[in-house]
Amino acid sequence: MEKKTLSIADLFKDKWTQAVTLSITILAVCAAISSLKASGFSTKVALYTTLESKGWSYFQSKSIKQHVCESELRLYQYYRVAGGSQAGQQLASERMSFLEKEVARYDLEKAKIKQETEALAKKQEIFKQQSASLALATMLLQISIMLSSVSTLTQKRFLWGLGLCFGVLGLAYMIHGLFLL
């Protein structure tokens, strides 16, 4: 008996092979999109981590300045209690009034900085979730592509079915990652 060799053209004459090839192509495109978006969200996570760190550093610098004002205010309060000349008492009162306003200003600035920095942290967390979901989607889609490819080589349809299951799961994670549903 003579063995018949199959060419690539013969393989694509089969409708099943065409369907598998089309599904692999679609899955590959989805994997590429998922990988690209995961990378973009990872970049955003890094950027927002930097911005959050900068925000907390700014908050800390305001806290230090406020602490200096509060320390100076206490010194003037001690000076007023200890007594002194009428002119010295007047200058101390004026300086204390200024310092109290500064302390209040720093409280307001710190509250605003804290609110903005916490908002950055929330956005960063969302980007982390999106990146993780898209990375998982990419992995599942790659497994799907691999199983579907092996199914064409071995002509085992159950591998294609299993590959499509991984593909559907990968697409679900991809949609979740893109839209956080």
C-alpha positions as CSV (number, residue, x, y, z in Angstrom):
1,M,0.0,0.0,0.0
2,E,1.1,3.4,-0.9
3,K,1.0,6.2,1.7
4,K,-0.6,9.4,0.6
5,T,1.2,12.5,1.8
6,L,-0.8,15.6,2.7
7,S,0.2,19.0,1.6
8,I,-0.7,22.3,3.4
9,A,-3.2,23.0,0.7
10,D,-4.9,19.6,1.3
11,L,-5.2,20.4,5.0
12,F,-7.1,23.6,4.3
13,K,-9.6,21.9,2.1
14,D,-11.1,20.4,5.2
15,K,-13.9,22.6,6.7
16,W,-12.9,21.6,10.2
17,T,-9.3,22.7,9.7
18,Q,-10.5,26.0,8.3
19,A,-12.7,26.6,11.3
20,V,-9.8,25.8,13.7
21,T,-7.4,28.0,11.7
22,L,-9.9,30.9,11.8
23,S,-10.4,30.4,15.6
24,I,-6.7,30.4,16.1
25,T,-6.4,33.7,14.2
26,I,-9.1,35.3,16.2
27,L,-7.6,34.1,19.5
28,A,-4.2,35.3,18.4
29,V,-5.5,38.8,17.7
30,C,-7.3,38.9,21.1
31,A,-4.2,37.7,22.8
32,A,-2.2,40.5,21.2
33,I,-4.7,43.1,22.2
34,S,-4.9,41.7,25.7
35,S,-1.1,41.7,26.0
36,L,-0.8,45.3,24.7
37,K,-3.5,46.6,27.1
38,A,-2.0,44.7,30.0
39,S,1.3,46.4,29.3
40,G,-0.4,49.8,29.1
41,F,-2.2,49.3,32.4
42,S,1.1,48.1,34.0
43,T,2.7,51.4,32.9
44,K,-0.2,53.3,34.4
45,V,0.3,51.4,37.7
46,A,4.0,52.5,37.7
47,L,3.1,56.1,36.9
48,Y,0.4,56.3,39.6
49,T,2.7,54.6,42.1
50,T,5.2,57.4,41.5
51,L,2.5,60.1,41.7
52,E,1.1,58.6,44.9
53,S,4.6,58.5,46.4
54,K,5.1,62.1,45.4
55,G,1.8,63.1,47.0
56,W,2.7,61.4,50.3
57,S,6.1,63.1,50.2
58,Y,4.4,66.5,49.7
59,F,2.0,65.7,52.5
60,Q,5.0,64.9,54.8
61,S,6.7,68.1,53.9
62,K,3.6,70.1,54.8
63,S,3.4,68.1,58.1
64,I,7.0,69.0,58.9
65,K,6.3,72.7,58.2
66,Q,3.2,72.6,60.3
67,H,5.1,71.0,63.1
68,V,7.8,73.7,63.0
69,C,5.0,76.4,63.2
70,E,3.4,74.5,66.1
71,S,6.7,74.3,67.9
72,E,7.3,78.0,67.4
73,L,3.8,78.8,68.6
74,R,4.4,76.9,71.8
75,L,7.6,78.9,72.4
76,Y,5.7,82.1,72.1
77,Q,3.0,80.8,74.4
78,Y,5.7,80.0,77.0
79,Y,7.1,83.5,76.5
80,R,3.7,85.1,77.2
81,V,3.3,83.0,80.3
82,A,6.8,83.9,81.5
83,G,6.0,87.5,81.2
84,G,8.1,90.2,79.7
85,S,7.8,93.8,78.5
86,Q,4.5,95.2,77.1
87,A,6.1,95.5,73.6
88,G,7.4,92.0,73.8
89,Q,4.0,90.7,74.8
90,Q,2.4,92.5,71.9
91,L,4.9,91.1,69.4
92,A,4.4,87.6,70.8
93,S,0.6,87.9,70.4
94,E,1.0,89.1,66.8
95,R,3.4,86.3,66.0
96,M,1.1,83.7,67.7
97,S,-1.8,85.0,65.6
98,F,0.2,84.5,62.4
99,L,1.4,81.1,63.4
100,E,-2.1,79.9,64.3
101,K,-3.3,80.9,60.8
102,E,-0.3,79.1,59.3
103,V,-1.1,75.9,61.3
104,A,-4.8,76.1,60.1
105,R,-3.6,76.6,56.5
106,Y,-1.3,73.6,56.7
107,D,-4.3,71.5,58.0
108,L,-6.3,72.5,55.0
109,E,-3.5,71.9,52.5
110,K,-2.8,68.5,54.1
111,A,-6.4,67.5,53.9
112,K,-6.5,68.4,50.2
113,I,-3.2,66.6,49.5
114,K,-4.4,63.5,51.3
115,Q,-7.7,63.5,49.4
116,E,-5.9,63.8,46.0
117,T,-3.3,61.2,46.9
118,E,-5.9,58.7,48.1
119,A,-7.8,59.2,44.8
120,L,-4.6,58.4,43.0
121,A,-4.2,55.2,45.1
122,K,-7.8,54.1,44.1
123,K,-7.1,54.7,40.4
124,Q,-3.8,52.7,40.8
125,E,-5.7,49.8,42.4
126,I,-8.1,49.8,39.4
127,F,-5.2,49.7,37.0
128,K,-3.6,46.9,38.9
129,Q,-6.8,44.9,38.7
130,Q,-7.2,45.6,34.9
131,S,-3.5,44.6,34.3
132,A,-3.8,41.4,36.2
133,S,-7.0,40.4,34.5
134,L,-5.6,41.1,31.1
135,A,-2.4,39.3,31.9
136,L,-4.4,36.2,32.9
137,A,-6.5,36.6,29.7
138,T,-3.3,36.6,27.6
139,M,-2.1,33.4,29.3
140,L,-5.5,31.7,28.8
141,L,-5.7,32.8,25.1
142,Q,-2.1,31.5,24.5
143,I,-3.1,28.1,26.0
144,S,-6.1,28.1,23.8
145,I,-4.0,28.8,20.7
146,M,-1.6,26.1,21.6
147,L,-4.3,23.5,22.2
148,S,-6.1,24.5,19.0
149,S,-2.8,24.3,17.0
150,V,-2.1,20.8,18.4
151,S,-5.6,19.7,17.5
152,T,-4.9,20.4,13.8
153,L,-1.7,18.5,13.9
154,T,-3.1,15.5,15.7
155,Q,-6.6,15.8,14.1
156,K,-8.1,15.4,17.6
157,R,-11.2,17.6,17.8
158,F,-11.6,17.4,21.6
159,L,-8.3,19.4,21.9
160,W,-9.9,22.1,19.8
161,G,-13.0,22.0,22.1
162,L,-10.8,22.3,25.1
163,G,-8.8,25.1,23.4
164,L,-12.1,26.9,22.7
165,C,-13.0,26.6,26.4
166,F,-9.8,28.2,27.4
167,G,-10.4,30.8,24.7
168,V,-13.8,31.7,26.0
169,L,-12.4,32.0,29.5
170,G,-9.6,34.1,28.2
171,L,-12.0,36.4,26.4
172,A,-14.1,36.7,29.6
173,Y,-11.0,37.9,31.5
174,M,-10.1,40.2,28.6
175,I,-13.5,41.9,28.7
176,H,-13.3,42.1,32.5
177,G,-9.9,43.6,32.3
178,L,-10.9,46.2,29.7
179,F,-14.2,47.2,31.2
180,L,-13.9,45.9,34.9
181,L,-17.3,44.3,34.7
